[in-house]
Amino acid sequence: MRFLLLSLACLTTSAWADPTGGMKVVWTENFDGPAVDEAKWTIHNRNPGSVSIKDGKLYLAMLPGKESTYWQSTGISTVNKFTQAQGYFEASMRMLQTPGRSGRFEVRNKSLDEPPSARIFFDNWGDDNIAPGTQVADNTGIRMLRPVKHGIALDGGASYRKFHTYGIHWTAKYFAWYVDGKQVHRQDIKVTPTTPMYLEFVHHTPEGGIIKSFPDPNNPPEALQIDWVKVYK
């Protein structure tokens, strides 16, 4: 019994330990300008209205496609502009509230064709559907790793109507995911990626761009919102 209590105490301490301990902020974005700073960011969909800044927050909006129920994905990344090997990557975000498409915060290598490499992400499909995950490439091939269980508290989607902090910790031995400073999942890795990774935020449609819940092009899905981004080393 004493051993069990000690083990639980160690787990609790680890889960609540500050992932930024001993690190310093090396890169930030507060989205406080009139438009996206393209010295920092690459915009993936340049159609007017897909990416905008309002009241100090970044909005990644769906735009109508060629027919009813068709919508266009959008996103931004720091590819070719900022990369880092290991560290803590954190963003304050308001995740999606309605289902039908994916909102994603990702730290990734440009390609998985040259192992060891990886994509480390939070994926959100609206309502209670939010989860950590990673896709890794090593000498055994490319694998998608998603936890069967994780520590993200789900409450019918109510909490995700607010902004929360989402953090990804990349170390030489593991990847770890945090929500509001609490570790919600950890993935130990045998072979760590060596190539620096970049940040990416994506508001992504299903295959084909069809979102049946939003047939009216004048009534788009709500935007994926990002308040700020910080990177620690």
Solvent accessible surface area in square Angstrom, and as a share of the most:
residue,aa,sasa,rsa
1,M,170,0.76
2,R,211,0.77
3,F,163,0.68
4,L,93,0.46
5,L,101,0.50
6,L,110,0.55
7,S,44,0.29
8,L,92,0.46
9,A,53,0.41
10,C,76,0.46
11,L,118,0.59
12,T,77,0.45
13,T,93,0.54
14,S,49,0.31
15,A,18,0.14
16,W,149,0.52
17,A,48,0.37
18,D,94,0.49
19,P,15,0.09
20,T,26,0.15
21,G,54,0.52
22,G,91,0.88
23,M,48,0.22
24,K,160,0.68
25,V,71,0.41
26,V,77,0.44
27,W,32,0.11
28,T,53,0.31
29,E,14,0.06
30,N,80,0.41
31,F,3,0.01
32,D,118,0.61
33,G,31,0.30
34,P,141,0.89
35,A,67,0.52
36,V,18,0.11
37,D,64,0.33
38,E,78,0.35
39,A,86,0.67
40,K,58,0.25
41,W,0,0.00
42,T,43,0.25
43,I,26,0.13
44,H,87,0.39
45,N,20,0.10
46,R,154,0.56
47,N,65,0.34
48,P,129,0.81
49,G,46,0.44
50,S,1,0.01
51,V,25,0.14
52,S,35,0.22
53,I,28,0.14
54,K,106,0.45
55,D,136,0.71
56,G,26,0.25
57,K,52,0.22
58,L,0,0.00
59,Y,45,0.17
60,L,0,0.00
61,A,25,0.19
62,M,3,0.01
63,L,33,0.17
64,P,57,0.36
65,G,29,0.27
66,K,169,0.72
67,E,104,0.47
68,S,65,0.42
69,T,30,0.18
70,Y,55,0.21
71,W,10,0.03
72,Q,61,0.27
73,S,35,0.22
74,T,4,0.03
75,G,0,0.00
76,I,0,0.00
77,S,0,0.00
78,T,0,0.00
79,V,22,0.13
80,N,121,0.62
81,K,90,0.38
82,F,35,0.15
83,T,63,0.36
84,Q,17,0.08
85,A,35,0.27
86,Q,61,0.27
87,G,5,0.05
88,Y,2,0.01
89,F,0,0.00
90,E,23,0.10
91,A,0,0.00
92,S,7,0.04
93,M,0,0.00
94,R,53,0.19
95,M,0,0.00
96,L,0,0.00
97,Q,14,0.06
98,T,48,0.28
99,P,60,0.38
100,G,33,0.32
101,R,5,0.02
102,S,9,0.06
103,G,0,0.00
104,R,43,0.16
105,F,0,0.00
106,E,0,0.00
107,V,0,0.00
108,R,47,0.17
109,N,4,0.02
110,K,125,0.53
111,S,47,0.30
112,L,21,0.10
113,D,119,0.62
114,E,136,0.61
115,P,70,0.44
116,P,37,0.23
117,S,4,0.03
118,A,0,0.00
119,R,26,0.09
120,I,0,0.00
121,F,1,0.00
122,F,0,0.00
123,D,3,0.01
124,N,0,0.00
125,W,85,0.30
126,G,0,0.00
127,D,62,0.32
128,D,45,0.23
129,N,74,0.38
130,I,3,0.02
131,A,19,0.15
132,P,0,0.00
133,G,0,0.00
134,T,1,0.00
135,Q,38,0.17
136,V,12,0.07
137,A,3,0.02
138,D,27,0.14
139,N,139,0.71
140,T,106,0.62
141,G,33,0.32
142,I,94,0.47
143,R,95,0.35
144,M,88,0.39
145,L,47,0.23
146,R,111,0.40
147,P,28,0.18
148,V,149,0.86
149,K,173,0.73
150,H,56,0.25
151,G,39,0.38
152,I,10,0.05
153,A,85,0.66
154,L,82,0.41
155,D,77,0.40
156,G,59,0.57
157,G,3,0.03
158,A,56,0.44
159,S,28,0.18
160,Y,5,0.02
161,R,137,0.50
162,K,136,0.58
163,F,64,0.27
164,H,36,0.16
165,T,32,0.18
166,Y,0,0.00
167,G,1,0.01
168,I,0,0.00
169,H,18,0.08
170,W,2,0.01
171,T,23,0.14
172,A,55,0.43
173,K,152,0.64
174,Y,43,0.16
175,F,0,0.00
176,A,0,0.00
177,W,1,0.00
178,Y,9,0.03
179,V,19,0.11
180,D,75,0.39
181,G,30,0.29
182,K,71,0.30
183,Q,32,0.14
184,V,12,0.07
185,H,37,0.16
186,R,111,0.41
187,Q,47,0.21
188,D,91,0.47
189,I,26,0.13
190,K,209,0.89
191,V,76,0.43
192,T,31,0.18
193,P,6,0.04
194,T,100,0.58
195,T,78,0.46
196,P,59,0.37
197,M,0,0.00
198,Y,17,0.06
199,L,0,0.00
200,E,19,0.09
201,F,0,0.00
202,V,20,0.11
203,H,0,0.00
204,H,79,0.35
205,T,10,0.06
206,P,56,0.35
207,E,174,0.78
208,G,55,0.53
209,G,9,0.09
210,I,66,0.33
211,I,2,0.01
212,K,169,0.71
213,S,72,0.47
214,F,25,0.10
215,P,71,0.45
216,D,64,0.33
217,P,68,0.43
218,N,135,0.69
219,N,87,0.44
220,P,64,0.41
221,P,5,0.03
222,E,47,0.21
223,A,14,0.11
224,L,0,0.00
225,Q,21,0.09
226,I,0,0.00
227,D,37,0.19
228,W,56,0.20
229,V,0,0.00
230,K,65,0.27
231,V,0,0.00
232,Y,30,0.12
233,K,110,0.47
